[in-house]
Amino acid sequence: MTGYLVSLFMGLVVGAAYGLVNVRSPAPPMIALVGLLGMVLGQQAIDMAKRRFVPSAQASIQRSLEQ
């Protein structure tokens, strides 16, 4: 989590510096960034669903040993 916050903070600092010197940012257009956000959210949703609905192999082994 700390890495994400540092990355966000540094991005804000660099963005502000670019704004102060009136330099166009080399970042992709906003539509591309929204697409990347969608990709990240989709990936996280699948990972969360797998953890929630697909039992892990270790949990299955433990259940079979308990029976």
C-alpha positions as CSV (number, residue, x, y, z in Angstrom):
1,M,0.0,0.0,0.0
2,T,2.9,2.4,0.8
3,G,4.3,1.9,-2.7
4,Y,1.0,3.1,-4.2
5,L,0.8,6.1,-2.0
6,V,4.4,7.1,-2.8
7,S,3.8,6.6,-6.5
8,L,0.7,8.8,-6.4
9,F,2.5,11.5,-4.4
10,M,5.4,11.5,-6.8
11,G,3.1,11.6,-9.8
12,L,1.4,14.7,-8.3
13,V,4.7,16.4,-7.6
14,V,6.0,15.8,-11.2
15,G,2.6,16.9,-12.6
16,A,2.7,20.1,-10.6
17,A,6.3,20.7,-11.7
18,Y,5.3,20.3,-15.4
19,G,2.4,22.7,-14.8
20,L,4.7,25.3,-13.2
21,V,7.1,25.4,-16.2
22,N,4.3,25.0,-18.8
23,V,5.6,21.8,-20.3
24,R,3.3,19.3,-21.8
25,S,3.3,16.0,-19.9
26,P,4.5,13.0,-21.8
27,A,1.7,11.0,-20.1
28,P,-0.8,9.3,-22.4
29,P,-4.2,11.0,-23.0
30,M,-6.9,10.8,-20.4
31,I,-8.8,8.2,-22.4
32,A,-5.9,5.8,-22.2
33,L,-5.5,6.3,-18.5
34,V,-9.2,5.5,-18.0
35,G,-8.7,2.3,-20.0
36,L,-5.7,1.3,-17.9
37,L,-7.8,2.0,-14.7
38,G,-10.5,-0.3,-16.1
39,M,-7.9,-3.0,-16.8
40,V,-6.6,-2.8,-13.3
41,L,-10.1,-2.9,-11.7
42,G,-11.1,-5.8,-13.9
43,Q,-8.0,-7.8,-12.9
44,Q,-8.6,-7.1,-9.2
45,A,-12.3,-8.1,-9.5
46,I,-11.3,-11.5,-11.0
47,D,-8.7,-12.0,-8.3
48,M,-11.2,-11.1,-5.6
49,A,-13.8,-13.4,-7.1
50,K,-11.4,-16.3,-7.2
51,R,-10.5,-15.9,-3.6
52,R,-14.1,-15.7,-2.6
53,F,-15.7,-18.4,-4.7
54,V,-12.9,-20.8,-5.6
55,P,-11.6,-22.7,-2.6
56,S,-7.8,-22.9,-2.4
57,A,-6.1,-26.3,-2.7
58,Q,-4.9,-26.1,0.9
59,A,-8.4,-25.4,2.2
60,S,-9.7,-28.3,0.2
61,I,-7.0,-30.6,1.7
62,Q,-7.7,-29.5,5.2
63,R,-11.5,-30.1,4.8
64,S,-10.9,-33.6,3.4
65,L,-8.5,-34.4,6.3
66,E,-11.1,-33.3,8.8
67,Q,-13.8,-35.5,7.5
